[in-house]
Amino acid sequence: MLSDVGFQIEPVSPLLLDHTHAYHPDMQVQLSHPSRTVAVKGPKRAKDLLRELNLVIEAHLVIRGDELVTEDEMLLDQDQIEIRPVISGG
C-alpha cells in the first residue's frame, strides 16, 4: 500500500495484536502448597528466592522450565519457575 508521503506501509500482523500472551516483567513463580503463582523481581539466586518466599531451602526444589536448578544459580526476570516441596517417607 502506497501512502501520501511516497513510501510503502505494511499491514500489521495479527500476531502482533495478540494480547493473550501478556508480557510479565518479573519472573513468574508457581508454588504448590497452596497452589498459586507469584511475580518476583529478579535477578536473584534460587536460595534467595526461597528465602524471600519464607521457604526452607533444604525442603524445596526449584525448577526452571524442565531443569532442576541448584541453590546458587541465578534466576532472571523472564524465567518461569516452579517450586516443589521435597517429599520423603519411610
C-alpha positions as a Markdown table, in Angstrom:
| # | Residue | x | y | z |
|---|---|---|---|---|
| 1 | Met | 0.0 | 0.0 | 0.0 |
| 2 | Leu | 1.5 | 3.4 | -1.0 |
| 3 | Ser | 0.9 | 6.3 | 1.3 |
| 4 | Asp | 0.7 | 10.0 | 0.6 |
| 5 | Val | 4.4 | 10.5 | 1.6 |
| 6 | Gly | 5.7 | 8.1 | -1.0 |
| 7 | Phe | 6.7 | 5.1 | 1.0 |
| 8 | Gln | 5.1 | 1.8 | 1.4 |
| 9 | Ile | 3.2 | 0.9 | 4.7 |
| 10 | Glu | 3.0 | -2.8 | 5.5 |
| 11 | Pro | -0.2 | -4.1 | 7.3 |
| 12 | Val | 0.2 | -5.1 | 10.9 |
| 13 | Ser | 0.5 | -8.8 | 11.5 |
| 14 | Pro | -2.4 | -10.2 | 13.6 |
| 15 | Leu | 0.3 | -12.0 | 15.7 |
| 16 | Leu | 1.5 | -8.6 | 16.9 |
| 17 | Leu | -2.0 | -7.8 | 18.1 |
| 18 | Asp | -2.4 | -10.9 | 20.1 |
| 19 | His | -2.6 | -9.9 | 23.8 |
| 20 | Thr | -3.2 | -13.4 | 25.2 |
| 21 | His | 0.5 | -13.8 | 26.0 |
| 22 | Ala | 0.9 | -10.7 | 28.1 |
| 23 | Tyr | 4.5 | -9.5 | 28.9 |
| 24 | His | 5.5 | -10.2 | 32.5 |
| 25 | Pro | 8.4 | -8.0 | 33.6 |
| 26 | Asp | 9.0 | -10.2 | 36.7 |
| 27 | Met | 9.7 | -13.9 | 37.0 |
| 28 | Gln | 6.6 | -16.0 | 37.4 |
| 29 | Val | 6.9 | -18.5 | 40.3 |
| 30 | Gln | 4.4 | -21.3 | 40.6 |
| 31 | Leu | 4.1 | -22.7 | 44.1 |
| 32 | Ser | 2.3 | -25.9 | 45.0 |
| 33 | His | 1.2 | -25.7 | 48.6 |
| 34 | Pro | -1.1 | -23.8 | 48.4 |
| 35 | Ser | -1.3 | -23.6 | 44.7 |
| 36 | Arg | -0.6 | -20.1 | 43.5 |
| 37 | Thr | 1.6 | -18.0 | 41.1 |
| 38 | Val | 3.5 | -15.0 | 42.3 |
| 39 | Ala | 5.6 | -12.4 | 40.4 |
| 40 | Val | 9.1 | -11.9 | 41.9 |
| 41 | Lys | 11.7 | -9.3 | 40.7 |
| 42 | Gly | 14.9 | -10.8 | 39.5 |
| 43 | Pro | 17.7 | -11.5 | 39.0 |
| 44 | Lys | 18.4 | -13.4 | 42.2 |
| 45 | Arg | 19.9 | -16.7 | 43.3 |
| 46 | Ala | 17.5 | -19.6 | 43.8 |
| 47 | Lys | 18.2 | -19.8 | 47.5 |
| 48 | Asp | 17.5 | -16.0 | 47.8 |
| 49 | Leu | 14.1 | -16.6 | 46.1 |
| 50 | Leu | 13.3 | -19.3 | 48.6 |
| 51 | Arg | 14.3 | -17.1 | 51.5 |
| 52 | Glu | 12.2 | -14.2 | 50.1 |
| 53 | Leu | 9.2 | -16.6 | 50.0 |
| 54 | Asn | 9.9 | -17.8 | 53.5 |
| 55 | Leu | 10.6 | -21.4 | 52.3 |
| 56 | Val | 13.2 | -23.7 | 53.8 |
| 57 | Ile | 16.0 | -24.1 | 51.2 |
| 58 | Glu | 16.6 | -27.8 | 52.1 |
| 59 | Ala | 12.9 | -28.7 | 51.9 |
| 60 | His | 12.2 | -27.3 | 48.3 |
| 61 | Leu | 13.2 | -27.9 | 44.7 |
| 62 | Val | 13.5 | -25.0 | 42.3 |
| 63 | Ile | 12.7 | -25.9 | 38.7 |
| 64 | Arg | 13.3 | -23.6 | 35.6 |
| 65 | Gly | 11.4 | -25.0 | 32.6 |
| 66 | Asp | 12.2 | -28.7 | 32.8 |
| 67 | Glu | 15.5 | -28.4 | 34.6 |
| 68 | Leu | 16.3 | -28.6 | 38.3 |
| 69 | Val | 18.2 | -25.5 | 39.5 |
| 70 | Thr | 20.9 | -25.5 | 42.1 |
| 71 | Glu | 20.6 | -23.1 | 45.0 |
| 72 | Asp | 23.4 | -20.8 | 43.7 |
| 73 | Glu | 22.1 | -20.5 | 40.1 |
| 74 | Met | 20.8 | -17.1 | 39.0 |
| 75 | Leu | 17.2 | -16.7 | 38.1 |
| 76 | Leu | 16.2 | -14.0 | 35.7 |
| 77 | Asp | 13.0 | -11.9 | 35.2 |
| 78 | Gln | 11.9 | -13.8 | 32.1 |
| 79 | Asp | 12.2 | -17.2 | 33.8 |
| 80 | Gln | 9.2 | -19.4 | 34.5 |
| 81 | Ile | 9.9 | -21.1 | 37.9 |
| 82 | Glu | 8.2 | -23.9 | 39.8 |
| 83 | Ile | 8.9 | -24.6 | 43.4 |
| 84 | Arg | 8.0 | -28.0 | 44.7 |
| 85 | Pro | 8.3 | -29.3 | 48.3 |
| 86 | Val | 10.6 | -32.3 | 48.8 |
| 87 | Ile | 8.6 | -35.3 | 49.9 |
| 88 | Ser | 10.2 | -38.2 | 51.7 |
| 89 | Gly | 8.8 | -41.1 | 53.6 |
| 90 | Gly | 9.6 | -44.4 | 55.1 |
